[in-house]
Amino acid sequence: MNKIAVIGAGTMGNGIAHVFAQSGFQVHLIDVSQEALDKGLSTIANNLDRMVAKEKITNDDKTNTLANITLFTELKTGVKNVDLAIEAATENVTIKLNIFKELDAVCNNNTILASNTSSISITQIAAVTNRADKVIGMHFMNPVPIMKLVEIIRGYSTSNETTNIIMELSKKLGKTPTEVNDYPGFVANRILMPMINEAIETLHHGVTGVEEIDTVMKLGMAHPMGPLQLADFIGLDVCLSILNVMYDGFKNPKYAPSPLLINMVMAGKKGIKSGEGFYDYAESKKAEVVSSQFKTK
C-alpha cells in the first residue's frame, strides 16, 4: 500500500492523514469544504511544529510529511487509484452509508474501504457496497498522532486477507492494532460509554459535583482524565450518538443515555467544541473551570 485517501478533514480525519503522511504514505485528504481542508492542514502543521519543538522529529520530517498530503474537494478525484480509503466523517449512519455507496461506485475494485466509526456496524456499512469482504473498521483514538491503539473491526463478511492487510498496515504506523468483532460499540466504547453515562447520572442525581466525580476516577482509579472531562473532550453529542447506537443495538436499558446528557446536547452544550459542557472553556481548553450550571458553591 502506498496511496491512502482520508474522507473528512475534521479532528479525526486530519489526525489520520497526519500519521499516514508522517509514515511516508501519499495521502489524499478529502472534504467538501475547502475551508475545512485548510483548517485540517493547518492543524497538522501546528502539531508537527510541536513535535519539532520537542525534538521528536526534524524540520525535514515536517516538510516531508506536509509534502505527502494533497487536498481534494471532490471525492471521485480524491480516491482515484488509492489502495485504501478511510472514511472519517461525522458519526451519523446516513452520512456514512451514503459515503460508502459513492466510494464503492468510484473506487477501483481492489481498493479496501475502511471506516473510523466508533460505534456504527461495519456489517451495515458493508451491506451498501458490492465489496463486503473489503470493508473494515479502523477505529483510531483521539488524538490520533499520540494514541497507540487502533481498534480493527471485522464485519460479518470482512475477509481474512483484508483483516491481515489492515493489521499489518496499522503496525507500520507505529500503532497497536487490536482485532474485535462487529457488535454495537465494539470494545472501547461498549466499556467506556456506560462509565461516562454513569458518571453523568451520578452528577444528575446530586451524589456529588463535577470536579469531585473526576477526582475520584483520576486519583482512585488512576485514570489520566476524569469521565466528565473526557466526555467534554470527545464531544457530548458524539457520546449521545454512541449510546443511542448501543441502546438501539442491544435493546438493553443500561445503555440508555442520561436525561441530563440529552438535555445538554439539545441546549448546544457539547463540550470543548462548543466552548462549554461540564466545564467552561471560554478562557482555556483545559478543564479548569466548572460550568456555572454545575457550580455548587
C-alpha positions as a printed Julia matrix, in Angstrom:
297×3 Matrix{Float64}:
   0.0     0.0    0.0
   1.22    3.45  -0.91
  -1.69    5.78  -1.63
  -4.33    6.46   1.05
  -7.47    8.58   0.88
  -8.97   10.06   4.04
 -12.53   11.35   3.77
 -13.18   14.12   6.28
 -10.68   16.77   7.44
 -12.01   17.21  10.97
 -10.34   16.19  14.22
 -10.09   12.5   13.41
  -9.55   12.87   9.67
  -6.64   15.28   9.89
  -5.1    13.13  12.64
  -5.32   10.0   10.47
  -3.89   11.91   7.49
  -1.05   13.13   9.72
   0.08    9.67  10.87
  -0.06    8.16   7.38
   1.82   11.09   5.81
   4.44   11.04   8.54
   4.94    7.31   7.89
   5.73    8.01   4.24
   2.37    7.29   2.58
   0.87    9.51  -0.12
  -2.3    10.91   1.44
  -5.33   12.37  -0.32
  -7.27   14.39   2.26
 -10.84   14.92   1.05
 -13.6    17.21   2.29
 -16.48   19.03   0.61
 -15.28   22.29   2.19
 -12.0    23.95   1.19
 -12.15   25.84   4.48
 -12.26   22.53   6.39
  -9.32   21.23   4.36
  -7.24   24.35   5.02
  -8.08   24.17   8.74
  -7.19   20.47   8.83
  -3.84   21.05   7.13
  -3.11   23.94   9.49
  -3.81   21.65  12.46
  -1.4    19.05  11.08
   1.29   21.72  10.58
   0.81   23.02  14.13
   1.03   19.52  15.58
   4.21   18.89  13.59
   5.66   22.16  14.9
   5.1    20.93  18.45
   6.85   17.68  17.61
   9.81   19.61  16.17
   9.97   21.79  19.3
  10.08   18.64  21.45
  12.79   17.22  19.16
  10.66   14.2   18.3
  11.04   14.94  14.58
  13.22   17.25  12.46
  12.21   20.19  10.27
  12.87   17.96   7.25
  10.45   15.38   8.68
   7.81   18.09   8.96
   8.43   19.29   5.39
   8.27   15.75   4.0
   5.09   14.96   5.94
   3.26   18.0    4.61
   4.53   17.27   1.08
   2.88   13.84   1.3
  -0.6    15.4    1.69
  -2.74   16.55  -1.23
  -6.11   18.24  -0.71
  -9.28   17.43  -2.67
 -12.83   18.76  -2.56
 -14.14   16.13  -4.99
 -14.47   12.56  -3.75
 -14.22   10.94  -7.18
 -10.94   12.72  -7.95
  -9.51   12.22  -4.48
  -9.97    8.44  -4.39
  -8.65    7.78  -7.89
  -6.2     4.84  -7.8
  -5.9     4.76  -4.0
  -5.15    1.47  -2.23
  -7.2     2.31   0.86
  -9.99    4.81   1.53
 -10.7     5.67   5.17
 -13.96    7.42   5.98
 -13.7     9.8    8.95
 -16.94   11.75   8.63
 -19.31   12.66  11.45
 -20.8     9.78  13.48
 -24.07    9.68  11.53
 -25.21    6.43   9.95
 -26.98    8.03   6.97
 -23.95   10.15   6.07
 -21.62    7.16   6.36
 -23.81    4.86   4.25
 -24.05    7.47   1.5
 -20.27    7.93   1.5
 -19.68    4.18   1.21
 -22.19    3.84  -1.62
 -20.26    6.5   -3.52
 -16.86    5.05  -2.6
 -17.92    1.65  -3.87
 -19.04    3.2   -7.15
 -15.92    5.28  -7.84
 -13.02    3.35  -6.26
 -11.03    0.63  -8.01
 -12.36   -2.87  -7.41
  -9.37   -3.82  -5.27
  -9.5    -0.74  -3.03
 -10.13   -1.54   0.64
 -12.77    0.66   2.27
 -12.4     1.43   5.98
 -14.47    3.42   8.45
 -13.2     5.25  11.52
 -16.64    4.84  13.11
 -16.61    4.46  16.87
 -19.89    2.55  17.11
 -21.79    2.03  13.83
 -21.98   -1.51  12.46
 -19.32   -2.36   9.86
 -21.65   -5.09   8.58
 -24.37   -2.49   7.97
 -21.89   -0.22   6.2
 -20.53   -3.08   4.07
 -24.06   -4.08   3.02
 -24.43   -0.96   0.84
 -21.34   -1.92  -1.17
 -20.51   -4.7   -3.61
 -17.25   -5.49  -1.81
 -18.28   -6.52   1.72
 -15.12   -8.64   2.01
 -13.03   -5.46   1.58
 -14.86   -3.31   4.15
 -13.4    -2.99   7.64
 -13.35   -0.72  10.68
 -10.24    1.25  11.69
 -11.21    3.0   14.91
  -8.35    5.36  15.75
  -8.24    7.05  19.14
  -8.11   10.82  19.66
  -5.58   12.46  19.44
  -4.51   10.17  16.6
  -0.8    11.17  16.41
  -0.36   10.3   20.1
  -2.7     7.4   20.92
  -1.3     3.97  20.06
  -4.48    1.89  19.78
  -6.34    1.15  16.56
  -9.45   -0.95  17.04
  -9.74   -3.15  13.93
 -13.36   -4.22  13.44
 -14.28   -7.17  11.26
 -17.7    -7.03   9.67
 -19.67  -10.23   9.09
 -18.13  -10.65   5.63
 -14.73   -9.0    6.09
 -12.12  -11.4    4.69
  -9.05  -12.7    6.49
  -6.92  -11.14   3.75
  -8.38   -7.68   4.31
  -8.03   -8.01   8.07
  -4.4    -9.11   7.85
  -3.52   -6.28   5.46
  -5.03   -3.65   7.75
  -3.48   -5.16  10.89
  -0.01   -5.03   9.3
  -0.63   -1.56   7.89
  -1.52   -0.27  11.37
   1.75   -1.61  12.72
   3.63    0.33  10.03
   2.09    3.5   11.51
   3.61    2.65  14.88
   0.17    1.72  16.22
  -1.01   -1.31  18.17
  -3.93   -2.87  16.27
  -6.45   -4.94  18.24
  -8.92   -7.1   16.31
 -12.53   -7.14  17.51
 -15.83   -8.4   16.12
 -18.71   -6.24  14.96
 -21.08   -5.57  17.86
 -22.52   -2.19  18.93
 -19.81   -0.01  20.49
 -17.17   -2.66  19.66
 -14.93   -2.95  22.76
 -13.65    0.55  23.53
 -16.99    2.34  23.62
 -19.01   -0.61  24.89
 -16.98   -0.28  28.11
 -16.2     3.45  28.09
 -19.6     4.96  27.28
 -21.59    3.25  30.07
 -18.94    4.54  32.51
 -19.27    8.09  31.17
 -23.06    7.78  31.22
 -23.0     6.55  34.83
 -20.77    9.5   35.8
 -23.35   11.85  34.24
 -26.15   10.07  36.13
 -24.15   10.37  39.37
 -23.98   14.13  38.79
 -27.64   14.28  37.74
 -28.75   12.57  40.97
 -26.76   15.01  43.11
 -24.37   12.47  44.61
 -21.52   14.97  44.23
 -20.13   17.6   41.87
 -18.26   17.63  38.56
 -14.75   18.05  39.96
 -15.39   15.51  42.71
 -16.5    12.81  40.26
 -13.48   13.39  38.05
 -11.12   13.48  41.05
 -12.4    10.13  42.35
 -11.77    8.45  39.0
  -8.39   10.1   38.44
  -6.94    9.5   41.87
  -8.88    6.4   42.88
  -8.79    4.51  39.58
  -5.61    6.02  38.06
  -7.48    7.37  35.02
  -5.49   10.15  33.3
  -8.7    12.1   32.72
 -11.98   12.1   34.64
 -15.09   10.77  32.83
 -16.85   14.14  32.65
 -13.74   15.88  31.32
 -13.32   13.03  28.85
 -16.94   13.37  27.72
 -16.32   17.07  27.02
 -13.16   16.15  25.09
 -14.95   13.52  22.97
 -17.98   15.74  22.44
 -21.25   15.25  24.32
 -23.11   14.91  21.02
 -20.77   12.09  20.0
 -21.25   10.37  23.37
 -25.02   10.63  22.93
 -24.84    9.23  19.41
 -22.74    6.23  20.51
 -25.03    5.48  23.46
 -28.06    5.62  21.15
 -26.39    3.17  18.76
 -25.73    0.74  21.61
 -29.21    1.21  23.1
 -30.8     0.53  19.71
 -28.47   -2.39  19.03
 -28.79   -4.22  22.34
 -32.28   -3.06  23.41
 -30.89   -3.01  26.93
 -31.86   -0.11  29.25
 -28.38    0.0   30.77
 -27.21    1.76  27.59
 -30.0     4.39  27.66
 -28.41    7.86  27.69
 -28.85   10.01  30.78
 -31.61   12.64  30.5
 -29.0    15.2   31.58
 -26.79   14.29  28.61
 -29.75   14.53  26.22
 -30.74   17.97  27.56
 -27.2    19.3   27.4
 -26.81   18.28  23.76
 -30.2    19.79  22.87
 -29.09   23.01  24.58
 -25.93   23.1   22.47
 -23.58   22.32  25.39
 -21.34   19.81  23.6
 -18.06   20.19  25.46
 -14.83   21.7   24.18
 -16.14   22.04  20.6
 -18.95   24.38  21.73
 -16.97   26.09  24.49
 -18.96   24.59  27.34
 -20.04   21.23  28.68
 -19.4    20.04  32.2
 -16.58   22.57  32.2
 -16.36   26.09  30.81
 -13.68   26.5   28.12
 -14.08   30.23  27.49
 -10.63   31.03  28.87
  -8.79   27.74  28.47
  -9.11   24.41  26.66
  -8.12   22.73  29.92
 -10.89   21.56  32.24
 -10.16   24.08  34.98
 -13.47   25.89  35.45
 -16.7    24.01  36.16
 -19.67   25.16  34.07
 -21.8    27.64  36.0
 -24.85   25.38  35.95
 -22.95   22.75  37.95
 -21.25   25.01  40.48
 -22.35   24.1   43.99
 -20.53   26.8   45.94
